[in-house]
């Protein structure tokens, strides 16, 4: 169960991180495995932000 809180903390940090900084870190990472993880975190964070925007009643397509 201790691992669950680590993942929850990681997701919380990802959601609140500056997306530009996260993307820059992913693009500049030389290790392909780390780059893949950073891109996955970026994709998760941007997806969460998009869901919040779409829920906004003032949002119009």
Contact map, one row per residue, 1 for C-alpha under 8 A:
1111100000000000000000000000000000000000000000000000000000000
1111110000000000000000000000000000000000000000000000000000000
1111111000000000000000000000000000000000000000000000000000000
1111111100000000000000000000000000000000000000000000000000000
1111111110000000000000000000000000000000000000000000000000000
0111111111000000000000000000000000000000000000000000000000000
0011111111100000000000000000000000000000000000000000000000000
0001111111110000000000000000000000000000000000000000000000000
0000111111111000000000000000000000000000000000000000000000000
0000011111111100000000000000000000000000000000000000000000000
0000001111111110000000000000000000000000000010000000000000000
0000000111111111000000000000000000000000000000000000000000000
0000000011111111100000000000000000000000000000000000000000000
0000000001111111100000000000000000000000110110000000000000000
0000000000111111100000000000000000000000000111011000000000000
0000000000011111110000000000000000000000000000000000000000000
0000000000001111111011000000000000000000000000000000000000000
0000000000000001111111000000000000000000000000000000000000000
0000000000000000111111100000000000000000010011000000000000000
0000000000000000011111110000000000000000000000000000000000000
0000000000000000111111111000000000000000000000000000000000000
0000000000000000111111111100000000000100010000000000000000000
0000000000000000001111111110000000000110010000000000000000000
0000000000000000000111111111000000000000000000000000000000000
0000000000000000000011111111100000000100000000000000000000000
0000000000000000000001111111100001110110000000000000000000000
0000000000000000000000111111100000100000000000000000000000000
0000000000000000000000011111110000000000000000000000000000000
0000000000000000000000001111111101100000000000000000000000000
0000000000000000000000000001111101100000000000000000000000000
0000000000000000000000000000111111100000000000000000000000000
0000000000000000000000000000111111110000000000000000000000000
0000000000000000000000000000001111111000000000000000000000000
0000000000000000000000000100111111111100000000000000000000000
0000000000000000000000000110111111111110000000000000000000000
0000000000000000000000000100000111111111000000000000000000000
0000000000000000000000000000000011111111100000000000000000000
0000000000000000000001101100000001111111110000000000000000000
0000000000000000000000100100000000111111111000000000000000000
0000000000000000000000000000000000011111111100000000000000000
0000000000000100000000000000000000001111111110000000000000000
0000000000000100001001100000000000000111111111000000000000000
0000000000000000000000000000000000000011111111100000000000000
0000000000000110000000000000000000000001111111110000000000000
0000000000100110001000000000000000000000111111111000000000000
0000000000000010001000000000000000000000011111111100000000000
0000000000000000000000000000000000000000001111111110000000000
0000000000000010000000000000000000000000000111111111000000000
0000000000000010000000000000000000000000000011111111100000000
0000000000000000000000000000000000000000000001111111110000000
0000000000000000000000000000000000000000000000111111111000000
0000000000000000000000000000000000000000000000011111111100000
0000000000000000000000000000000000000000000000001111111100100
0000000000000000000000000000000000000000000000000111111110100
0000000000000000000000000000000000000000000000000011111110100
0000000000000000000000000000000000000000000000000001111111100
0000000000000000000000000000000000000000000000000000011111100
0000000000000000000000000000000000000000000000000000000111110
0000000000000000000000000000000000000000000000000000111111111
0000000000000000000000000000000000000000000000000000000001111
0000000000000000000000000000000000000000000000000000000000111
